[in-house]
Amino acid sequence: MVVKDVLEYPYIVAGGGAPEANVAYKIRQWANNLTGREQLAAQKFADAIESLPITLAENAGMDAIDTQVNLRAGQVEGKKWYGVDALRGGLADMSKRNIYEPLKVKEQVIKAAIEVTNMILRIDDTISSAKGGGAPPGGMDY
């Protein structure tokens, strides 16, 4: 499927969670210009995106906190393609290691995550609205 994806949409990005680390960094920078709930929402979205390389590191037997700290430090230093090198158990410039992924897959994952988040928020709004009208259907009124 990877070859098919690249043939259909011929763009690639570095692997190892580097794009997610970079996107999370950029969102955090942007969030600094926001206030209130908007800032908190943007920061939490960055945390969610950053969880992808952290999970990759955990699955490779690496320390999650050290990975997170070092990934963020790498982004601050301008290491755009700095990601998790699961084969060597550390962090590295994924483009220099020739580790790439189809951009199409990244786009699909982010779109799916946003759609799921929107559905959860809609459900939460519906439940919150229903709470004002008494006990939920089938529930017990204490």
C-alpha positions in Angstrom: 0.0 0.0 0.0 2.9 2.4 0.6 4.1 2.2 -3.0 0.5 2.6 -4.2 0.1 5.7 -1.9 3.3 7.3 -3.2 2.3 6.6 -6.8 -1.1 8.1 -6.4 0.2 11.1 -4.4 3.9 11.4 -5.0 5.0 13.3 -1.9 6.9 12.0 1.1 8.0 13.3 4.5 10.6 12.1 7.0 9.4 9.3 9.3 10.0 8.5 12.9 7.3 11.0 14.1 9.4 14.0 12.9 6.5 15.7 11.1 4.3 15.3 14.1 7.0 16.7 16.4 7.4 19.7 14.1 3.7 20.3 13.7 3.2 20.1 17.5 6.0 22.6 18.0 4.5 25.0 15.4 1.0 24.7 17.0 2.5 25.5 20.5 4.2 28.6 19.0 0.9 29.7 17.5 -0.9 29.0 20.7 1.2 31.5 22.5 -0.6 34.2 20.6 -4.0 32.9 21.9 -5.7 33.3 25.2 -8.2 31.5 27.3 -9.9 28.3 26.1 -8.6 28.7 22.6 -5.0 28.6 23.9 -5.7 25.5 26.0 -7.4 23.8 23.1 -4.5 24.4 20.8 -2.0 23.2 23.4 -4.0 20.0 23.9 -4.2 19.5 20.2 -0.4 19.8 20.0 -0.1 17.3 22.9 -2.3 14.9 21.0 -0.2 15.2 17.8 3.0 14.8 19.8 1.7 11.6 21.4 2.4 9.8 18.1 6.3 10.0 18.2 6.2 9.5 22.0 4.2 6.2 21.5 6.6 5.2 18.8 9.5 5.7 21.2 7.7 3.8 24.0 7.1 0.9 21.6 10.8 0.9 20.8 11.7 0.6 24.5 12.8 4.2 24.9 11.9 6.5 27.8 8.9 8.6 27.0 9.8 11.6 29.0 13.4 11.8 27.8 12.1 11.4 24.2 9.6 14.2 24.6 12.1 16.6 26.2 14.7 15.8 23.5 12.2 16.0 20.6 11.1 19.5 21.8 14.7 20.6 22.3 15.5 19.5 18.8 12.6 21.5 17.3 13.7 24.6 19.2 17.1 24.1 17.7 15.6 24.0 14.2 15.9 20.3 13.6 12.8 20.0 11.5 13.2 16.3 10.7 14.3 15.2 14.2 12.5 12.0 15.1 12.5 8.6 16.7 15.1 6.2 15.4 13.5 3.0 16.6 16.3 0.9 15.1 19.0 2.5 17.0 17.0 3.5 20.1 17.5 7.2 20.0 16.6 10.4 18.2 18.1 11.5 14.8 17.5 13.5 11.7 15.2 11.1 9.8 15.9 12.6 6.4 19.7 11.9 6.9 18.8 8.3 7.8 16.7 8.0 4.7 13.5 7.1 6.7 10.5 8.4 4.9 6.7 8.0 4.9 4.0 8.9 2.3 2.5 12.3 3.0 -0.9 10.8 2.0 -0.8 8.6 5.1 0.0 11.5 7.4 -2.8 13.6 6.0 -5.3 10.7 6.4 -4.3 10.1 10.0 -4.6 13.8 10.9 -7.9 14.2 9.1 -9.3 11.0 10.8 -8.1 12.3 14.2 -9.8 15.7 13.7 -13.0 14.0 12.6 -13.1 11.8 15.6 -12.4 14.7 17.9 -15.3 16.7 16.3 -17.7 13.7 16.8 -16.7 13.4 20.4 -17.2 17.1 21.0 -20.6 16.9 19.3 -21.6 14.0 21.5 -20.4 15.8 24.6 -22.4 18.8 23.6 -25.5 16.7 23.1 -25.0 15.0 26.5 -24.4 18.3 28.2 -27.6 19.7 26.7 -29.6 16.6 27.8 -28.4 16.9 31.4 -30.5 20.0 31.9 -33.7 18.0 31.4 -33.4 15.5 34.2 -32.1 12.0 34.3 -31.0 10.4 31.0 -33.4 7.9 29.4 -33.1 4.5 31.1 -31.1 6.0 34.0 -32.0 6.3 37.6 -33.0 9.4 39.4 -31.2 9.5 42.7 
